[in-house]
Amino acid sequence: MNQKAAVILGSDSDLDTMRPCIRRLKEFGIPVEARIISAHRTPAAAEAFASSARAEGFGVIIAAAGKAAHLAGVLAAYTTLPVIGVPMKTSMMGGLDSLLSMVQMPKGIPVACVAVDGADNAAILAAQMLALSNPVLTDKLEAFKADMAAEVAGKDKKLQTEEF
């Protein structure tokens, strides 16, 4: 089962922050489609995308938005697919406004949420969700985590040789 991941940006200004997400998904071998859809300026497009996402072969939706950050919630309202919100850093509150908009969803419309500008973690979480029905992806995630552990162990070993 090779489901796609959608990365939906609320604005083109979110693209630089979300590039690591798109790259990480591709590194895991997950087909990814990125779109710009605004919860407020193109709400009909948000509804149409989310409503048809499962039929279009998507298994998870990642939504990046700042300020009012309603995109993830709007998409979640129109699908039963898991939706992961990535709150974008903002000039007014450093992204706290975006974070709170995403995590304070009403009962029945859950949105998973990663850290402000947490694009890479959004991709890893999406991969973990898709891996529930994909043993090959599970193996890739296990190798990824083993590589991270080995990197930390190497840094620790190097630290032990330092003179303070």
One Martini backbone bead per residue (centre of mass of N, CA, C, O) as a GRO file, in nm:
protein
  164
    1MET     BB    1   0.089   0.041   0.029
    2ASN     BB    2   0.105   0.366  -0.150
    3GLN     BB    3   0.067   0.640   0.004
    4LYS     BB    4   0.001   0.966   0.011
    5ALA     BB    5   0.116   1.298   0.070
    6ALA     BB    6   0.002   1.604   0.198
    7VAL     BB    7   0.108   1.949   0.138
    8ILE     BB    8  -0.037   2.227   0.295
    9LEU     BB    9  -0.041   2.566   0.215
   10GLY     BB   10  -0.150   2.883   0.313
   11SER     BB   11   0.129   2.989   0.187
   12ASP     BB   12   0.415   3.073   0.012
   13SER     BB   13   0.572   3.158   0.281
   14ASP     BB   14   0.592   2.839   0.381
   15LEU     BB   15   0.794   2.683   0.198
   16ASP     BB   16   1.076   2.699   0.332
   17THR     BB   17   0.983   2.550   0.594
   18MET     BB   18   0.861   2.284   0.424
   19ARG     BB   19   1.090   2.145   0.264
   20PRO     BB   20   1.186   1.927   0.474
   21CYS     BB   21   0.926   1.765   0.457
   22ILE     BB   22   0.934   1.687   0.161
   23ARG     BB   23   1.212   1.554   0.168
   24ARG     BB   24   1.155   1.339   0.386
   25LEU     BB   25   0.931   1.192   0.241
   26LYS     BB   26   1.108   1.113  -0.003
   27GLU     BB   27   1.322   0.952   0.159
   28PHE     BB   28   1.085   0.738   0.240
   29GLY     BB   29   0.907   0.704  -0.036
   30ILE     BB   30   0.687   0.927  -0.035
   31PRO     BB   31   0.439   1.045  -0.191
   32VAL     BB   32   0.414   1.397  -0.290
   33GLU     BB   33   0.189   1.678  -0.243
   34ALA     BB   34   0.180   2.023  -0.319
   35ARG     BB   35  -0.012   2.301  -0.179
   36ILE     BB   36  -0.213   2.603  -0.218
   37ILE     BB   37  -0.438   2.664   0.060
   38SER     BB   38  -0.695   2.863   0.185
   39ALA     BB   39  -0.916   2.888   0.445
   40HIS     BB   40  -1.010   3.197   0.362
   41ARG     BB   41  -0.963   3.243   0.036
   42THR     BB   42  -1.013   2.900  -0.029
   43PRO     BB   43  -1.250   2.712   0.100
   44ALA     BB   44  -1.351   2.535  -0.137
   45ALA     BB   45  -1.075   2.402  -0.192
   46ALA     BB   46  -1.044   2.272   0.085
   47GLU     BB   47  -1.293   2.097   0.072
   48ALA     BB   48  -1.231   1.946  -0.193
   49PHE     BB   49  -0.968   1.820  -0.110
   50ALA     BB   50  -1.050   1.671   0.152
   51SER     BB   51  -1.297   1.510   0.033
   52SER     BB   52  -1.089   1.362  -0.198
   53ALA     BB   53  -0.822   1.244  -0.079
   54ARG     BB   54  -0.871   0.940  -0.050
   55ALA     BB   55  -0.952   0.889  -0.353
   56GLU     BB   56  -0.651   1.012  -0.438
   57GLY     BB   57  -0.441   0.845  -0.226
   58PHE     BB   58  -0.442   0.953   0.052
   59GLY     BB   59  -0.319   0.916   0.410
   60VAL     BB   60  -0.216   1.220   0.456
   61ILE     BB   61  -0.219   1.549   0.619
   62ILE     BB   62  -0.033   1.849   0.579
   63ALA     BB   63  -0.061   2.165   0.767
   64ALA     BB   64   0.040   2.500   0.691
   65ALA     BB   65   0.015   2.773   0.936
   66GLY     BB   66  -0.067   3.105   1.027
   67LYS     BB   67  -0.193   3.264   1.281
   68ALA     BB   68  -0.500   3.150   1.273
   69ALA     BB   69  -0.463   2.852   1.165
   70HIS     BB   70  -0.724   2.686   1.009
   71LEU     BB   71  -0.646   2.468   0.798
   72ALA     BB   72  -0.638   2.198   0.949
   73GLY     BB   73  -0.933   2.212   1.053
   74VAL     BB   74  -1.076   2.231   0.783
   75LEU     BB   75  -0.970   1.969   0.668
   76ALA     BB   76  -1.069   1.782   0.905
   77ALA     BB   77  -1.379   1.839   0.855
   78TYR     BB   78  -1.351   1.679   0.544
   79THR     BB   79  -1.206   1.428   0.697
   80THR     BB   80  -1.060   1.100   0.807
   81LEU     BB   81  -0.792   1.183   0.790
   82PRO     BB   82  -0.499   1.256   0.894
   83VAL     BB   83  -0.397   1.563   1.062
   84ILE     BB   84  -0.114   1.779   1.034
   85GLY     BB   85   0.012   2.042   1.215
   86VAL     BB   86   0.199   2.349   1.116
   87PRO     BB   87   0.315   2.596   1.286
   88MET     BB   88   0.387   2.923   1.220
   89LYS     BB   89   0.591   3.165   1.239
   90THR     BB   90   0.550   3.485   1.392
   91SER     BB   91   0.572   3.826   1.464
   92MET     BB   92   0.379   3.856   1.710
   93MET     BB   93   0.412   3.537   1.870
   94GLY     BB   94   0.614   3.318   1.736
   95GLY     BB   95   0.352   3.096   1.696
   96LEU     BB   96   0.147   3.070   1.927
   97ASP     BB   97  -0.106   3.137   1.769
   98SER     BB   98  -0.088   2.892   1.580
   99LEU     BB   99  -0.077   2.667   1.786
  100LEU     BB  100  -0.349   2.726   1.929
  101SER     BB  101  -0.528   2.696   1.677
  102MET     BB  102  -0.458   2.383   1.644
  103VAL     BB  103  -0.502   2.253   1.943
  104GLN     BB  104  -0.805   2.400   1.975
  105MET     BB  105  -1.003   2.176   1.903
  106PRO     BB  106  -1.291   2.044   1.858
  107LYS     BB  107  -1.485   1.806   1.915
  108GLY     BB  108  -1.423   1.568   1.642
  109ILE     BB  109  -1.158   1.762   1.534
  110PRO     BB  110  -0.870   1.641   1.490
  111VAL     BB  111  -0.524   1.763   1.544
  112ALA     BB  112  -0.221   1.722   1.482
  113CYS     BB  113   0.085   1.853   1.648
  114VAL     BB  114   0.360   2.043   1.606
  115ALA     BB  115   0.597   2.240   1.608
  116VAL     BB  116   0.715   2.523   1.544
  117ASP     BB  117   0.844   2.463   1.241
  118GLY     BB  118   0.792   2.121   1.233
  119ALA     BB  119   0.845   1.972   0.951
  120ASP     BB  120   1.007   1.712   1.004
  121ASN     BB  121   0.810   1.588   1.215
  122ALA     BB  122   0.570   1.570   1.025
  123ALA     BB  123   0.696   1.359   0.838
  124ILE     BB  124   0.750   1.141   1.050
  125LEU     BB  125   0.459   1.111   1.147
  126ALA     BB  126   0.341   1.036   0.875
  127ALA     BB  127   0.512   0.783   0.837
  128GLN     BB  128   0.405   0.637   1.088
  129MET     BB  129   0.115   0.621   0.991
  130LEU     BB  130   0.172   0.471   0.718
  131ALA     BB  131   0.326   0.221   0.856
  132LEU     BB  132   0.080   0.059   0.965
  133SER     BB  133   0.050  -0.046   0.631
  134ASN     BB  134   0.393  -0.047   0.594
  135PRO     BB  135   0.671  -0.238   0.622
  136VAL     BB  136   0.882  -0.079   0.461
  137LEU     BB  137   0.849   0.184   0.623
  138THR     BB  138   0.920   0.067   0.893
  139ASP     BB  139   1.213   0.001   0.820
  140LYS     BB  140   1.298   0.294   0.757
  141LEU     BB  141   1.239   0.404   1.042
  142GLU     BB  142   1.430   0.219   1.196
  143ALA     BB  143   1.685   0.317   1.050
  144PHE     BB  144   1.660   0.614   1.121
  145LYS     BB  145   1.673   0.575   1.433
  146ALA     BB  146   1.944   0.428   1.436
  147ASP     BB  147   2.107   0.660   1.311
  148MET     BB  148   2.053   0.863   1.535
  149ALA     BB  149   2.177   0.698   1.765
  150ALA     BB  150   2.461   0.674   1.640
  151GLU     BB  151   2.520   0.976   1.632
  152VAL     BB  152   2.503   1.024   1.936
  153ALA     BB  153   2.716   0.816   2.021
  154GLY     BB  154   2.947   0.952   1.867
  155LYS     BB  155   2.935   1.221   2.023
  156ASP     BB  156   2.983   1.099   2.300
  157LYS     BB  157   3.258   0.972   2.242
  158LYS     BB  158   3.397   1.239   2.172
  159LEU     BB  159   3.344   1.380   2.446
  160GLN     BB  160   3.519   1.176   2.620
  161THR     BB  161   3.796   1.307   2.484
  162GLU     BB  162   3.768   1.561   2.620
  163GLU     BB  163   3.909   1.852   2.748
  164PHE     BB  164   3.828   2.070   3.042
   0.00000   0.00000   0.00000
